[in-house]
Every structure is written in C-alpha cells, then in structure tokens.
Amino acid sequence: MRSMRTERLLLRRWQESDLEPFATMNADPQVMGFFSSTLPRDESDTFVQRIEKNFVENGFGLWAVEAPDGFIGFVGLWPAGHTIEGAESVEIGWRLASRAWGKGYATEAALAARDDGFGRLGLSELVSMTSAINWPSRAVMERIGMQHYPADDFIHPNLPADHRLSPCVMYRMARPGRPPEQPVEISY
C-alpha cells in the first residue's frame, strides 16, 4: 500500500522533498523534548532510509503525514525493538512538527495506522511505549483505545536510570474481538 487518506490527512510513503522538513523537525528541541537528544541531518536522513526499507521488507512502516499545509511528520507502525514474549512487538508511534500539535492530527492518523495494522496486516496486538512523563503521547494512546499495562513499564535501557526520561510506560491494544494479552516481562 502506497498511501491512506483520513478526513484531513494523507499518510503516504516518503519523498525526497520530505527530508528537509523532517530534518528541521528532528533538530527542534521542542519536538524532541521527550527524546534524549535532537537528530543531526545525516541521522534524520538515515532514519527515513530505514523507514522505507522496513516498508519494503515488512509491508508496514512510519507513514509520512501530509496535512492541508504540507508535511507535518510521521505516524505508523514500527518493529518495537524490544523482545516481548507472546506479542508480535509492533509499535504504533508518531512524531509531528510543533505547528501540527493540538489539532487532533496524531489521533486521526494513529487511528488509520491502527486500523491498517489490525485489518490489512492482521496483527493481533499493537504496543506503544513512551517516557512516563510524555502525557501528550499517552493521551493519544488512550484516545485510540490503548490501555496502560503498569506491569510492563520499564527503565529505558539506553539512558541512565535516574534520567528524567528513563521511566517508560507500556500501552497495549488487542485486535478487536481478541482478549488482551496478559502483562509480560520485557527483556533486553
């Protein structure tokens, strides 16, 4: 699938013209406030290459999101990168430019990505993780129907334990009509 439309947004594969605004977004301390650092241009471009490779290899990825005024970030599905026994470990995630915040775009696009994951891809479960203090992302997780599983919360393995972003929360959602997984241990 090359793209999906929602009421106000286009979720599509990445284009060369997305690289500059994506790099600007990744260099913005406000946008990257819940990440350990901003990204330099070369790392931002490499991330887009990884996203496109994942689309080719797995049939899903982080869609470039276009609002009426142009590129605003990404929303989509991504291999979680954590070993979660008994789960498929596909994460739903998003990152939007600050000019797109507060308009419901993350929720609107995440609902489309969620439905694609459970529908076209036939996933049995989606997870989402973030820093415990990232209340805006946690609110999106809850608006799309995810539930917090405190037993699965963890300390970020790449940050010092006392770092403000180190305590992380885990949210899960089972495909509709399927009972939720029992909380499981995360191992690194």
Contact map, one row per residue, 1 for C-alpha under 8 A:
11110000000000000000000000000000000000000000000000000000001000000000000000000000000000000000000000000000000000000000000000000000000000000000000000000000000000000000000000000000000000000000
11110000000110000000000000000000000000000000000000000000000000000000000000000000000000000000000000000000000000000000000000000000000000000000000000000000000000000000000000000000000000000000
11111000011110000000000000000000000000000000000000000000000000100000000000000000000000000000000000000000000000000000000000000000000000000000000000000000000000000000000000000000000000000000
11111100011100000000000000000000000000000000000000000000000000000000000000000000000000000000000000000000000000010000000000000000000000000000000000000000000000000000000000000000000000000000
00111111111000000000000000000000000000000000000000000000000000000000000000000000000000000000000000000000000000000000000000000000000000000000000000000000000000000000000000000000000000000000
00011111111000000000000000000000000000000000000000000000000000000000000000000000000000000000000000000000000110010000000000000000000000000000000000000000000000000000000000000000000000000000
00001111100000000000000000000000000000000000000000000000000000000000000000000000000000000000000000000000000000000000000000000000000000000000000000000000000000000000000000000000000000000000
00001111110000000000000000000000000000000000000000000000000000000011000000000000000000000000000000000000000000000000000000000000000000000000000000000000000000000000000000000000000000000000
00001111111000000000000000000000000000000000000000000000000000001111000000000000000000000000000000000000100010000000000000000000000000000000000000000000000000000000000000000000000000000000
00111101111100000000000000000000000000000000000000000000000000001110000000000000000000000000000000000000000000000000000000000000000000000000000000000000000000000000000000000000000000000000
00111100111110000000000000000000000000000000000000000000000000111100000000100000000000000000000000000000000010000000000000000000000000000000000000000000000000000000000000000000000000000000
01110000011111000000000000000000000000000000000000000000000000111100000000000000000000000000000000000000000000000000000000000000000000000000000000000000000000000000000000000000000000000000
01100000001111100000000000000000000000000000000000010000000000110000000000000000000000000000000000000000000000000000000000000000000000000000000000000000000000000000000000000000000000000000
00000000000111110100000000000000000000000000000100010000000000110000000000000000000000000000000000000000000000000000000000000000000000000000000000000000000000000000000000000000000000000000
00000000000011111110000000000000000000000000000000000000000000000000000000000000000000000000000000000000000000000000000000000000000000000000000000000000000000000000000000000000000000000000
00000000000001111110000000000000000000000000000000000000000000000000000000000000000000000000000000000000000000000000000000000000000000000000000000000000000000000000000000000000000000000000
00000000000000111111100000000000000000000000000000000000000000000000000000000000000000000000000000000000000000000000000000000000000000000000000000000000000000000000000000000000000000000000
00000000000001111111110000000000000000000000000000000000000000010000001000000000000000000000000000000000000000000000000000000000000000000000000000000000000000000000000000000000000000000000
00000000000000111111111000000000000000000001100100000000000000000000000000000000000000000000000000000000000000000000000000000000000000000000000000000000000000000000000000000000000000000000
00000000000000001111111100000000000000000000000000000000000000000000000000000000000000000000000000000000000000000000000000000000000000000000000000000000000000000000000000000000000000000000
00000000000000001111111110000000000000000000000000000000000000000000001000000000000000000000000000000000000000000000000000000000000000000000000000000000000000000000000000000000000000000000
00000000000000000111111111000000000000000001000000000000000000000000000010000000000000000000000000000000000000000000000000000000000000000000000000000000000000000000000000000000000000000000
00000000000000000011111111100000000000111001100000000000000000000000000000000000000000000000000000000000000000000000000000000000000000000000000000000000000000000000000000000000000000000000
00000000000000000001111111110000000000000000000000000000000000000000000000000000000000000000000000000000000000000000000000000000000000000000000000000000000000000000000000000000000000000000
00000000000000000000111111110010000000000000000000000000000000000000000010000000000000000000000110000000000000000000000000000000000000000000000000000000000000000000000000000000000000000000
00000000000000000000011111111011000001110001000000000000000000000000000000000000000000000000000000000000000000000000000000000000000000000000000000000000000000000000000000000000000000000000
00000000000000000000001111111001000001111000000000000000000000000000000000000000000000000000000000000000000000000000000000000000000000000000000000000000000000000000000000000000000000000000
00000000000000000000000111111111000001000000000000000000000000000000000000000000000000000000000000000000000000000000000000000000000000000000000000000000000000000000000000000000000000000000
00000000000000000000000001111111100011000000000000000000000000000000000000000000000000000000000000000000000000000000000000000000000000000000000000000000000000000000000000000000000000000000
00000000000000000000000000011111100000000000000000000000000000000000000000000000000000000000000001000000000000000000000000000000000000000000000000000000000000000000000000000000000000000000
00000000000000000000000011011111110000000000000000000000000000000000000000000000000000000000001111000000000000000000000000000000000000000000000000000000000000000000000000000000000000000000
00000000000000000000000001111111111111000000000000000000000000000000000000000000000000000000000000000000000000000000000000000000000000000000000000000000000000000000000000000000000000000000
00000000000000000000000000001111111110000000000000000000000000000000000000000000000000000000000000000000000000000000000000000000000000000000000000000000000000000000000000000000000000000000
00000000000000000000000000000011111100000000000000000000000000000000000000000000000000000000000000000000000000000000000000000000001001000000000000000000000000000000100000000000000000000000
00000000000000000000000000000001111111000000000000000000000000000000000000000000000000000000000000000000000000000000000000000000000000000000000000000000000000000000100000000000000000000000
00000000000000000000000000000001111111000000000000000000000000000000000000000000000000000000000000000000000000000000000000000000000000000000000000000000000000100000100000000000000000000000
00000000000000000000000000001001101111100000000000000000000000000000000000000000000000000000000000000000000000000000000000000000000000000000000000000000000000000000000000000000000000000000
00000000000000000000000001111001001111110000000000000000000000000000000000000000000000000000000000000000000000000000000000000000000000000000000000000000000000000000000000000000000000000000
00000000000000000000001001100000000011111011000000000000000000000000000000000000000000000000000000000000000000000000000000000000000000000000000000000000000000000000000000000000000000000000
00000000000000000000001001100000000001111111000000000000000000000000000000000000000000000000000000000000000000000000000000000000000000000000000000000000000000000000000000000000000000000000
00000000000000000000001000100000000000111111100000000000000000000000000000000000000000000000000000000000000000000000000000000000000000000000000000000000000000000000000000000000000000000000
00000000000000000000000000000000000000011111110000000000000000000000000000000000000000000000000000000000000000000000000000000000000000000000000000000000000000000000000000000000000000000000
00000000000000000000000000000000000000111111111000000000000000000000000000000000000000000000000000000000000000000000000000000000000000000000000000000000000000000000000000000000000000000000
00000000000000000010011001000000000000111111111100000000000000000000000000000000000000000000000000000000000000000000000000000000000000000000000000000000000000000000000000000000000000000000
00000000000000000010001000000000000000001111111110000000000000000000000000000000000000000000000000000000000000000000000000000000000000000000000000000000000000000000000000000000000000000000
00000000000000000000000000000000000000000111111111000000000000000000000000000000000000000000000000000000000000000000000000000000000000000000000000000000000000000000000000000000000000000000
00000000000000000000000000000000000000000011111111100000000000000000000000000000000000000000000000000000000000000000000000000000000000000000000000000000000000000000000000000000000000000000
00000000000001000010000000000000000000000001111111110000000000000000000000000000000000000000000000000000000000000000000000000000000000000000000000000000000000000000000000000000000000000000
00000000000000000000000000000000000000000000111111111000000000000000000000000000000000000000000000000000000000000000000000000000000000000000000000000000000000000000000000000000000000000000
00000000000000000000000000000000000000000000011111111100000000000000000000000000000000000000000000000000000000000000000000000000000000000000000000000000000000000000000000000000000000000000
00000000000000000000000000000000000000000000001111111110000011000000000000000000000000000000000000000000000000000000000000000000000000000000000000000000000000000000000000000000000000000000
00000000000011000000000000000000000000000000000111111111000010000000000000000000000000000000000000000000000000000000000000000000000000000000000000000000000000000000000000000000000000000000
00000000000000000000000000000000000000000000000011111111100000000000000000000000000000000000000000000000000000000000000000000000000000000000000000000000000000000000000000000000000000000000
00000000000000000000000000000000000000000000000001111111111110000000000000000000000000000000000000000000000000000000000000000000000000000000000000000000000000000000000000000000000000000000
00000000000000000000000000000000000000000000000000111111111110000000000000000000000000000000000000000000000000000000000000000000000000000000000000000000000000000000000000000000000000000000
00000000000000000000000000000000000000000000000000011111111100000000000000000000000000000000000000000000000000000000000000000000000000000000000000000000000000000000000000000000000000000000
00000000000000000000000000000000000000000000000000001111111000000000000000000000000000000000000000000000000000000000000000000000000000000000000000000000000000000000000000000000000000000000
00000000000000000000000000000000000000000000000000000111111110000000000000000000000000000000000000000000000000000000000000000000000000000000000000000000000000000000000000000000000000000000
10000000000000000000000000000000000000000000000000000111111110000000000000000000000000000000000000000000000000000000000000000000000000000000000000000000000000000000000000000000000000000000
00000000000000000000000000000000000000000000000000000111011111000000000000011100000000000000000000000000000000000000000000000000000000000000000000000000000000000000000000000000000000000000
00000000000000000000000000000000000000000000000000110110011111100000000000011100000000000000000000000000000000000000000000000000000000000000000000000000000000000000000000000000000000000000
00000000000000000000000000000000000000000000000000100000000111110000000001111100000000000000110000000000000000000000000000000000000000000000000000000000000000000000000000000000000000000000
00100000001111000000000000000000000000000000000000000000000011111000000001110000000000000000000000000000000000000000000000000000000000000000000000000000000000000000000000000000000000000000
00000000001111000100000000000000000000000000000000000000000001111100001111100000000000000000000000000000000000000000000000000000000000000000000000000000000000000000000000000000000000000000
00000000111100000000000000000000000000000000000000000000000000111110001111100000000000000000000000000000000010000000000000000000000000000000000000000000000000000000000000000000000000000000
00000000111100000000000000000000000000000000000000000000000000011111111110000000000000000000000000000000000000000000000000000000000000000000000000000000000000000000000000000000000000000000
00000001110000000000000000000000000000000000000000000000000000001111111100000000000000000000000000000000000000000000000000000000000000000000000000000000000000000000000000000000000000000000
00000001100000000000000000000000000000000000000000000000000000000111110000000000000000000000000000000000000000000000000000000000000000000000000000000000000000000000000000000000000000000000
00000000000000000000000000000000000000000000000000000000000000000111111000000000000000000000000000000000000000000000000000000000000000000000000000000000000000000000000000000000000000000000
00000000000000000000000000000000000000000000000000000000000000000111111100000000000000000000000000000000000000000000000000000000000000000000000000000000000000000000000000000000000000000000
00000000000000000100100000000000000000000000000000000000000000011110111110000000000000000000000000000000000000000000000000000000000000000000000000000000000000000000000000000000000000000000
00000000000000000000000000000000000000000000000000000000000000011110011111000000000000000000000110110000000000000000000000000000000000000000000000000000000000000000000000000000000000000000
00000000000000000000010010000000000000000000000000000000000000011100001111100000000000000000011110000000000000000000000000000000000000000000000000000000000000000000000000000000000000000000
00000000000000000000000000000000000000000000000000000000000001111000000111110000000000000000011100000000000000000000000000000000000000000000000000000000000000000000000000000000000000000000
00000000001000000000000000000000000000000000000000000000000001111000000011111000000000000001111000000000010011001000000000000000000000000000000000000000000000000000000000000000000000000000
00000000000000000000000000000000000000000000000000000000000111100000000001111100000000000001110000000000000011001100000000000000000000000000000000000000000000000000000000000000000000000000
00000000000000000000000000000000000000000000000000000000000111000000000000111110000000000111100000000000000000001100100000000000000000000000000000000000000000000000000000000000000000000000
00000000000000000000000000000000000000000000000000000000000111000000000000011111000000000111100000000000000000000000000000000000000000000000000000000000000000000000000000000000000000000000
00000000000000000000000000000000000000000000000000000000000000000000000000001111100000001110000000000000000000000000000000000000000000000000000000000000000000000000000000000000000000000000
00000000000000000000000000000000000000000000000000000000000000000000000000000111110000001110000000000000000000000000000000000010000000000000000000000000000000000000000000000000000000000000
00000000000000000000000000000000000000000000000000000000000000000000000000000011111000001000000000000000000000000000000000000000000000000000000000000000000000000000000000000000000000000000
00000000000000000000000000000000000000000000000000000000000000000000000000000001111100001000000000000000000000000000000000000000000000000000000000000000000000000000000000000000000000000111
00000000000000000000000000000000000000000000000000000000000000000000000000000000111110001000000000000000000000000000000000000000000000000000000000000000000000000000000000000000000000000111
00000000000000000000000000000000000000000000000000000000000000000000000000000000011111111000000000000000000000000000000000000000000000000000000000000000000000000000000000000000000000011110
00000000000000000000000000000000000000000000000000000000000000000000000000000000001111100000000000000000000000000000000000000000000000000000000000000000000000000000000000000000000000011100
00000000000000000000000000000000000000000000000000000000000000000000000000000000000111110000000000000000000000000000000000000000000000000000000000000000000000000000000000000000000010010000
00000000000000000000000000000000000000000000000000000000000000000000000000000000000111111000000000000000000000000000000000001000000000000000000000000000000000000000000000000000000010000000
00000000000000000000000000000000000000000000000000000000000000000000000000000000000101111100000000000000000000000000000000111100000000000000000000000000000000000000000000000000000000000000
00000000000000000000000000000000000000000000000000000000000000000000000000000011111100111110000000000000000000000000000000001110000000000000000000000000000000000000000000000000000000000000
00000000000000000000000000000000000000000000000000000000000000000000000000001111000000011111000000000000000000000000000000001110000000000000000000000000000000000000000000000000000000000000
00000000000000000000000000000000000000000000000000000000000000000000000000001111000000001111100000000000000000000000000000000111100000000000000000000000000000000000000000000000000000000000
00000000000000000000000000000000000000000000000000000000000000000000000000111100000000000111110000000000000001001100000000000111000000000000000000000000000000000000000000000000000000000000
00000000000000000000000000000000000000000000000000000000000001000000000000111100000000000011111000000000000001000000000000000001000000000000000000000000000000000000000000000000000000000000
00000000000000000000000000000000000000000000000000000000000001000000000011110000000000000001111100000000010001000000000000000000000000000000000000000000000000000000000000000000000000000000
00000000000000000000000000000010000000000000000000000000000000000000000011100000000000000000111110000000000000000000000000000000000000000000000000000000000000000000000000000000000000000000
00000000000000000000000010000010000000000000000000000000000000000000000111000000000000000000011111011000010000000000000000000000000000000000000000000000000000000000000000000000000000000000
00000000000000000000000010000010000000000000000000000000000000000000000110000000000000000000001111111000000000000000000000000000000000000000000000000000000000000000000000000000000000000000
00000000000000000000000000000110000000000000000000000000000000000000000000000000000000000000000111111000000000000000000000000000000000000000000000000000000000000000000000000000000000000000
00000000000000000000000000000000000000000000000000000000000000000000000100000000000000000000000011111000000000000000000000000000000000000000000000000000000000000000000000000000000000000000
00000000000000000000000000000000000000000000000000000000000000000000000100000000000000000000000111111110100000000000000000000000000000000000000000000000000000000000000000000000000000000000
00000000000000000000000000000000000000000000000000000000000000000000000000000000000000000000000111111111110000000000000000000000000000000000000000000000000000000000000000000000000000000000
00000000000000000000000000000000000000000000000000000000000000000000000000000000000000000000000000011111100000000000000000000000000000000000000000000000000000000000000000000000000000000000
00000000000000000000000000000000000000000000000000000000000000000000000000000000000000000000000000011111100000000000000000000000000000000000000000000000000000000000000000000000000000000000
00000000000000000000000000000000000000000000000000000000000000000000000000000000000000000000000000001111111100000000000000000000000000000000000000000000000000000000000000000000000000000000
00000000100000000000000000000000000000000000000000000000000000000000000000000000000000000000000000011111111110000000000000000000000000000000000000000000000000000000000000000000000000000000
00000000000000000000000000000000000000000000000000000000000000000000000000100000000000000000010100001001111111000000000000000000000000000001000000000000000000000000000000000000000000000000
00000000000000000000000000000000000000000000000000000000000000000000000000000000000000000000000000000001111111100000000000000000000000000001001100000000000000000000000000000000000000000000
00000100000000000000000000000000000000000000000000000000000000000000000000000000000000000000000000000001111111110000000000000000000000000000000000000000000000000000000000000000000000000000
00000100101000000000000000000000000000000000000000000000000000001000000000110000000000000000000000000000111111111000000000000000000000000000000000000000000000000000000000000000000000000000
00000000000000000000000000000000000000000000000000000000000000000000000000110000000000000001110000000000011111111100000000000000000000000000000100000000000000000000000000000000000000000000
00000000000000000000000000000000000000000000000000000000000000000000000000000000000000000000000000000000001111111110000000000000000000000000000100000000000000000000000000000000000000000000
00010100000000000000000000000000000000000000000000000000000000000000000000000000000000000000000000000000000111111111000000000000000000000000000000000000000000000000000000000000000000000000
00000000000000000000000000000000000000000000000000000000000000000000000000111000000000000001000000000000000011111111100000000000000000000000000000000000000000000000000000000000000000000000
00000000000000000000000000000000000000000000000000000000000000000000000000011000000000000001000000000000000001111111110000000100000000000000000000000000000000000000000000000000000000000000
00000000000000000000000000000000000000000000000000000000000000000000000000000000000000000000000000000000000000111111111100000000000000000000000000000000000000000000000000000000000000000000
00000000000000000000000000000000000000000000000000000000000000000000000000000000000000000000000000000000000000011111111110000000000000000000000000000000000000000000000000000000000000000000
00000000000000000000000000000000000000000000000000000000000000000000000000001000000000000000000000000000000000001111111111100100000000000000000000000000000000000000000000000000000000000000
00000000000000000000000000000000000000000000000000000000000000000000000000000000000000000000000000000000000000000111111111111000000000000000000000000000000000000000000000000010000000000000
00000000000000000000000000000000000000000000000000000000000000000000000000000000000000000000000000000000000000000011111111100000000000000000000000000000000000000000000000000000000000000000
00000000000000000000000000000000000000000000000000000000000000000000000000000000000000000000000000000000000000000011111111000000000000000000000000000000000000000000000000000000000000000000
00000000000000000000000000000000000000000000000000000000000000000000000000000000000000000000000000000000000000000001111111100000000000000000000000000000000000000000000000000000000000000000
00000000000000000000000000000000000000000000000000000000000000000000000000000000000000000000000000000000000000000000111111110000000000000000000000000000000000000000000000000000000000000000
00000000000000000000000000000000000000000000000000000000000000000000000000000000000000010000000000000000000000000000111011111100000000000000000000000000000000000000000000000010000000000000
00000000000000000000000000000000000000000000000000000000000000000000000000000000000000010000000000000000000000000000010001111100000000000000000000000000000000000000000000000110010000000000
00000000000000000000000000000000000000000000000000000000000000000000000000000000000000111100000000000000000000000000010000111110000000000000000000000000000000000000000000011110000100000000
00000000000000000000000000000000000000000000000000000000000000000000000000000000000000011111000000000000000000000100100000111111000000000000000000000000000000000000000000011110000000000000
00000000000000000000000000000000000000000000000000000000000000000000000000000001000000001111000000000000000000000000000000001111100000000000000000000000000000000000000001111000000000000000
00000000000000000000000000000000000000000000000000000000000000000000000000000000000000000011100000000000000000000000000000000111110000000000100000000000000000000000000001110000000000000000
00000000000000000000000000000000000000000000000000000000000000000000000000000000000000000010000000000000000000000000000000000011111000000000000000000000000000000000000111100000000000000000
00000000000000000000000000000000000000000000000000000000000000000000000000000000000000000000000000000000000000000000000000000001111101001100000000000000000000000000000111000000000000000000
00000000000000000000000000000000010000000000000000000000000000000000000000000000000000000000000000000000000000000000000000000000111111000000000000000000000000000000111110000000000000000000
00000000000000000000000000000000000000000000000000000000000000000000000000000000000000000000000000000000000000000000000000000000011111100000000000000000000000000000101110000000000000000000
00000000000000000000000000000000000000000000000000000000000000000000000000000000000000000000000000000000000000000000000000000000001111100000000000000000000000000000100000000000000000000000
00000000000000000000000000000000010000000000000000000000000000000000000000000000000000000000000000000000000000000000000000000000011111111100000000000000000000000000000000000000000000000000
00000000000000000000000000000000000000000000000000000000000000000000000000000000000000000000000000000000000000000000000000000000000111111110000000000000000000000000000000000000000000000000
00000000000000000000000000000000000000000000000000000000000000000000000000000000000000000000000000000000000000000000000000000000000001111111000000000000000000000000000000000000000000000000
00000000000000000000000000000000000000000000000000000000000000000000000000000000000000000000000000000000000000000000000000000000010001111111100000000000000000000000000000000000000000000000
00000000000000000000000000000000000000000000000000000000000000000000000000000000000000000000000000000000000000000000000000000000010001111111110000000000000000000000000000000000000000000000
00000000000000000000000000000000000000000000000000000000000000000000000000000000000000000000000000000000000000000000000000000000000000111111111000000000000000000000000000000000000000000000
00000000000000000000000000000000000000000000000000000000000000000000000000000000000000000000000000000000011000000000000000000000000000011111111100000000000000000000000000000000000000000000
00000000000000000000000000000000000000000000000000000000000000000000000000000000000000000000000000000000000000000000000000000001000000001111111111100000000000000000000000100000000000000000
00000000000000000000000000000000000000000000000000000000000000000000000000000000000000000000000000000000000000000000000000000000000000000111111111100000000000000000000000000000000000000000
00000000000000000000000000000000000000000000000000000000000000000000000000000000000000000000000000000000001000000000000000000000000000000011111111000000000000000000000000000000000000000000
00000000000000000000000000000000000000000000000000000000000000000000000000000000000000000000000000000000001001100000000000000000000000000001111111000000000000000000000000000000000000000000
00000000000000000000000000000000000000000000000000000000000000000000000000000000000000000000000000000000000000000000000000000000000000000000111111100000000000000000000000001000000000000000
00000000000000000000000000000000000000000000000000000000000000000000000000000000000000000000000000000000000000000000000000000000000000000000111111110000000000000000000000111000000000000000
00000000000000000000000000000000000000000000000000000000000000000000000000000000000000000000000000000000000000000000000000000000000000000000110011111000000000000000000000111000000000000000
00000000000000000000000000000000000000000000000000000000000000000000000000000000000000000000000000000000000000000000000000000000000000000000000001111100000000000000000011110000000000000000
00000000000000000000000000000000000000000000000000000000000000000000000000000000000000000000000000000000000000000000000000000000000000000000000000111111100000000000000011110000000000100000
00000000000000000000000000000000000000000000000000000000000000000000000000000000000000000000000000000000000000000000000000000000000000000000000000011111100000000000000011000000000000000000
00000000000000000000000000000000000000000000000000000000000000000000000000000000000000000000000000000000000000000000000000000000000000000000000000001111100000000000000000000000000000111000
00000000000000000000000000000000000000000000000000000000000000000000000000000000000000000000000000000000000000000000000000000000000000000000000000001111110000000000000011000000000000111100
00000000000000000000000000000000000000000000000000000000000000000000000000000000000000000000000000000000000000000000000000000000000000000000000000001111111000000000001111000000000000000000
00000000000000000000000000000000000000000000000000000000000000000000000000000000000000000000000000000000000000000000000000000000000000000000000000000001111100000000001111000000000000000100
00000000000000000000000000000000000000000000000000000000000000000000000000000000000000000000000000000000000000000000000000000000000000000000000000000000111110001000011100000000000000000000
00000000000000000000000000000000000000000000000000000000000000000000000000000000000000000000000000000000000000000000000000000000000000000000000000000000011111111000111100000000000000000000
00000000000000000000000000000000000000000000000000000000000000000000000000000000000000000000000000000000000000000000000000000000000000000000000000000000001111110000010000000000000000000001
00000000000000000000000000000000000000000000000000000000000000000000000000000000000000000000000000000000000000000000000000000000000000000000000000000000000111110000000000000000000000000000
00000000000000000000000000000000000100000000000000000000000000000000000000000000000000000000000000000000000000000000000000000000000000000000000000000000000111111010110000000000000000000000
00000000000000000000000000000000000000000000000000000000000000000000000000000000000000000000000000000000000000000000000000000000000000000000000000000000000111111110010000000000000000000000
00000000000000000000000000000000000000000000000000000000000000000000000000000000000000000000000000000000000000000000000000000000000000000000000000000000001100111110011000000000000000000000
00000000000000000000000000000000000000000000000000000000000000000000000000000000000000000000000000000000000000000000000000000000000000000000000000000000000000011111010000000000000000000000
00000000000000000000000000000000000000000000000000000000000000000000000000000000000000000000000000000000000000000000000000000000000000000000000000000000000000111111110000000000000000000000
00000000000000000000000000000000000000000000000000000000000000000000000000000000000000000000000000000000000000000000000000000000000000000000000000000000000000000111111000000000000000000000
00000000000000000000000000000000011100000000000000000000000000000000000000000000000000000000000000000000000000000000000000000000001110000000000000000000000100100011111100000000000000000000
00000000000000000000000000000000000000000000000000000000000000000000000000000000000000000000000000000000000000000000000000000000001000000000000000000000001110111111111100000000000000000000
00000000000000000000000000000000000000000000000000000000000000000000000000000000000000000000000000000000000000000000000000000000001100000000000000000000111100001001111110000000000000000000
00000000000000000000000000000000000000000000000000000000000000000000000000000000000000000000000000000000000000000000000000000000111100000000000000000000111100000000111111000000000000000000
00000000000000000000000000000000000000000000000000000000000000000000000000000000000000000000000000000000000000000000000000000000111100000000000000011101110000000000001111100000000000000000
00000000000000000000000000000000000000000000000000000000000000000000000000000000000000000000000000000000000000000000000000000011110000000000000000011101110000000000000111110000000000000000
00000000000000000000000000000000000000000000000000000000000000000000000000000000000000000000000000000000000000000000000000000011100000000000100001111000000000000000000011111000000000000000
00000000000000000000000000000000000000000000000000000000000000000000000000000000000000000000000000000000000000000000000000001111000000000000000001111000000000000000000001111100000100000000
00000000000000000000000000000000000000000000000000000000000000000000000000000000000000000000000000000000000000000000000000001110000000000000000011100000000000000000000000111110000100000000
00000000000000000000000000000000000000000000000000000000000000000000000000000000000000000000000000000000000000000000000000011100000000000000000000000000000000000000000000011111111110000000
00000000000000000000000000000000000000000000000000000000000000000000000000000000000000000000000000000000000000000000010000111100000000000000000000000000000000000000000000001111110000000000
00000000000000000000000000000000000000000000000000000000000000000000000000000000000000000000000000000000000000000000000000000000000000000000000000000000000000000000000000000111110000000000
00000000000000000000000000000000000000000000000000000000000000000000000000000000000000000000000000000000000000000000000000000000000000000000000000000000000000000000000000000111111000000000
00000000000000000000000000000000000000000000000000000000000000000000000000000000000000000000000000000000000000000000000000010000000000000000000000000000000000000000000000000111111100000000
00000000000000000000000000000000000000000000000000000000000000000000000000000000000000000000000000000000000000000000000000000000000000000000000000000000000000000000000000000100111110000000
00000000000000000000000000000000000000000000000000000000000000000000000000000000000000000000000000000000000000000000000000001000000000000000000000000000000000000000000000011100011111000000
00000000000000000000000000000000000000000000000000000000000000000000000000000000000001100000000000000000000000000000000000000000000000000000000000000000000000000000000000000100001111100000
00000000000000000000000000000000000000000000000000000000000000000000000000000000000000000000000000000000000000000000000000000000000000000000000000000000000000000000000000000000000111110000
00000000000000000000000000000000000000000000000000000000000000000000000000000000000000000000000000000000000000000000000000000000000000000000000000001011000000000000000000000000000011111000
00000000000000000000000000000000000000000000000000000000000000000000000000000000000111000000000000000000000000000000000000000000000000000000000000000011000000000000000000000000000001111100
00000000000000000000000000000000000000000000000000000000000000000000000000000000000110000000000000000000000000000000000000000000000000000000000000000011000000000000000000000000000000111110
00000000000000000000000000000000000000000000000000000000000000000000000000000000011110000000000000000000000000000000000000000000000000000000000000000001010000000000000000000000000000011111
00000000000000000000000000000000000000000000000000000000000000000000000000000000011100000000000000000000000000000000000000000000000000000000000000000000000000000000000000000000000000001111
00000000000000000000000000000000000000000000000000000000000000000000000000000000011000000000000000000000000000000000000000000000000000000000000000000000000010000000000000000000000000000111
